[in-house]
């Protein structure tokens, strides 16, 4: 049986959606932060979003 390798999947495959409800200013700040990181690092949006969520979960011991 072949191993499941995330690098072999297309963008967005194997991902689930998370819905957050927050004030508009935080919504804009989140998207601005993602946009800045994408443009400064050249990484893609999904990679940045994964990292932000991972960091949040680690910070809170989840």
C-alpha positions in Angstrom: 0.0 0.0 0.0 1.3 3.5 -0.9 2.1 5.9 1.9 -0.1 9.0 2.2 2.3 11.8 1.5 1.0 15.4 1.9 3.5 16.6 -0.7 1.9 14.3 -3.3 -1.5 15.9 -2.8 -2.7 19.0 -4.6 -3.3 22.3 -2.8 -6.3 22.0 -0.5 -6.6 18.2 -0.6 -6.9 16.6 2.8 -7.9 19.9 4.4 -11.1 20.8 6.3 -12.7 24.2 6.6 -12.7 26.1 9.9 -15.2 28.9 10.3 -14.5 31.7 12.7 -16.8 34.5 13.5 -14.9 37.6 14.6 -15.1 41.4 14.5 -14.5 42.9 11.1 -11.3 44.6 12.3 -9.8 41.2 13.3 -10.9 39.7 10.1 -9.1 42.4 8.1 -6.0 42.1 10.3 -5.9 38.3 9.8 -6.1 38.6 6.0 -3.6 41.5 6.0 -1.2 39.4 8.0 -1.6 36.4 5.6 -1.1 38.7 2.6 2.0 40.3 4.1 3.5 36.9 4.9 2.7 35.5 1.4 4.4 38.5 -0.2 7.4 38.6 2.1 8.1 34.9 2.1 6.8 33.7 -1.3 4.9 30.8 0.5 1.3 30.1 -0.4 -1.7 31.2 1.6 -2.7 27.7 2.7 0.8 27.1 4.1 0.7 30.3 6.0 -2.8 29.5 7.3 -1.7 26.1 8.4 1.2 27.6 10.3 -1.0 30.2 12.0 -3.5 27.6 13.2 -0.7 25.2 14.3 1.1 28.0 16.3 -2.2 28.9 18.0 -2.9 25.3 18.9 0.6 24.7 20.2 0.5 28.0 22.2 -2.7 26.8 24.0 -1.6 23.2 24.5 -4.2 21.8 22.2 
